[in-house]
């Protein structure tokens, strides 16, 4: 379950950020997670809850924004949303595409007092 190591990294970043900005408590953490990361949100929340006990992040709400997979065609320039792992240009049928979104995994914001 890679969600556990992701939650561990999140807590490290949250602790460092909270210390840097003088927060005594973290109430909400907003994440952006790309579909290609194959993260199970409930597993990530559970891991965060378990690892976050006795930290500044204990009880913080996790808000996840899902980022769909998008690509751009190298041949015709069309930008399209990738459906069902089909990395073929929706406009010209080319397989010469570059993923432009869907690999994200980062903390967008941390709220606290």
Order of alpha helices (4+ residues) and beta strands (2+ residues): alpha-beta-alpha-beta-beta-beta-beta-beta
